[in-house]
Amino acid sequence: MTDDDGHPSILFSDRQSGSVDLDRLEALARATLLGEGLGRAELSVSFVEEEEIEELHVRFMDEPGPTDVLSFPMGEEDVDDDDVRVLGDVVICPAVAARNSPSDPDAEIRLLLVHGILHLLGYDHEDDEERAAMWERQQRYSGVRVP
């Protein structure tokens, strides 16, 4: 679902005890989607505790321990221009983000949100060329540089 102006719809679920600036993150998600040419899109973003993301990490990635971000695409590749594109879900663990970047956890969460969205849009970082393209977009939208 999008609003009347064709802007993306971002649905948030905050299931963790930390503080996140949902208004700022919604604006960032919207700007990222619009920057990628997706005005008619729907995205779900969840902020979760370590236990929940660890369970998802094990179940879907077969990897132990908590992680910082996971993306779950909906797989709607072939949609008409008039249809709303349901992208999928981005799940972020702010506690892990804070450990990744104790000096600026908010910047890390911005980076993870953009990173997760880009994965839903088909970007990856398996090889150097893909990584460079994805990192450039991450920095453009989040304002956070990844070495």
C-alpha positions in Angstrom: 0.0 0.0 0.0 1.2 3.5 -0.8 -0.1 6.9 0.0 -2.0 9.0 -2.5 1.2 10.6 -3.8 2.7 7.3 -4.8 5.2 7.3 -1.9 6.3 3.9 -0.5 4.6 2.5 2.6 7.0 1.5 5.4 5.5 -0.6 8.2 7.4 -0.7 11.5 7.4 -3.1 14.3 9.5 -2.3 17.4 9.8 -5.4 19.5 13.0 -4.5 21.5 13.8 -2.5 24.5 16.2 0.0 23.1 15.4 3.4 21.6 15.2 3.9 17.9 14.1 7.1 16.0 11.3 5.6 13.9 10.4 8.9 12.3 14.0 9.4 11.1 14.3 5.8 10.0 11.0 5.9 8.1 12.2 9.0 6.2 15.5 7.2 5.4 13.7 4.1 4.2 11.4 6.2 2.0 14.3 8.3 0.6 16.2 5.1 -0.2 13.2 3.5 -2.0 12.4 6.7 -3.9 16.1 7.1 -4.8 16.0 3.6 -6.3 12.9 4.5 -8.3 10.3 2.7 -6.1 7.5 5.0 -5.4 4.9 2.3 -5.4 6.4 -0.1 -2.9 5.7 -1.6 0.5 8.3 -2.5 3.1 8.2 -4.0 6.5 10.9 -3.2 9.1 11.2 -4.9 12.5 13.5 -4.0 15.3 14.1 -7.0 17.6 16.0 -8.4 20.5 19.0 -10.6 20.1 17.2 -13.8 20.9 14.7 -13.2 18.1 17.3 -12.4 15.5 19.4 -15.3 16.6 16.5 -17.7 16.1 15.9 -16.2 12.6 19.6 -16.4 11.8 19.7 -20.1 12.7 16.4 -21.0 11.1 16.9 -19.2 7.8 20.7 -18.9 7.3 21.7 -22.0 9.3 24.3 -19.9 11.1 24.7 -19.7 14.9 24.5 -16.6 17.0 22.7 -13.2 16.6 23.4 -11.0 13.6 22.8 -7.4 13.0 20.4 -7.4 10.0 18.4 -9.9 7.9 16.4 -9.4 4.8 13.5 -11.5 3.6 12.4 -10.7 0.1 8.8 -11.4 -1.0 9.9 -12.4 -4.5 7.5 -10.2 -6.4 9.7 -9.7 -9.4 7.1 -9.3 -12.1 4.7 -6.5 -11.2 3.1 -4.0 -13.5 4.0 -0.3 -13.2 0.6 0.4 -11.7 0.9 -2.3 -9.0 2.4 -1.8 -5.6 5.6 -3.9 -5.2 5.7 -5.7 -1.9 9.4 -5.9 -1.2 9.7 -7.9 1.9 11.0 -7.6 5.5 14.1 -6.1 7.0 14.8 -7.3 10.6 17.4 -5.3 12.6 18.8 -6.0 16.0 19.8 -2.6 17.6 21.7 -4.3 20.4 24.1 -6.0 17.9 24.3 -2.7 15.9 25.4 -1.0 19.1 28.2 -3.5 19.6 29.3 -3.1 16.0 29.6 0.6 16.4 29.6 1.7 20.0 30.7 5.2 19.1 27.6 5.8 16.9 25.0 3.1 17.1 22.4 5.4 15.4 24.6 5.6 12.3 25.0 1.8 12.3 21.2 1.3 12.4 20.9 3.7 9.5 23.5 1.7 7.6 21.8 -1.6 8.4 18.4 -0.3 7.3 19.7 0.8 3.9 21.8 -2.4 3.6 18.7 -4.5 4.3 16.6 -2.6 1.8 19.3 -2.9 -0.9 19.4 -6.6 -0.4 15.6 -6.7 -1.0 16.2 -4.8 -4.2 18.6 -7.4 -5.4 22.0 -5.9 -4.5 24.6 -8.2 -3.0 28.2 -8.1 -2.0 29.6 -11.5 -3.0 32.3 -10.1 -5.2 34.3 -6.9 -5.4 32.3 -5.2 -8.2 28.9 -6.0 -6.5 30.3 -4.9 -3.1 31.5 -1.6 -4.5 28.1 -0.8 -6.1 26.2 -1.7 -2.9 28.6 0.2 -0.6 28.3 3.3 -2.8 24.6 3.2 -2.5 24.7 2.5 1.2 26.9 5.6 1.8 24.8 7.8 -0.5 21.5 7.0 1.3 22.7 6.4 4.9 25.6 8.9 5.1 27.7 6.2 6.6 31.0 5.1 5.0 32.0 1.5 5.1 35.7 0.8 4.7 
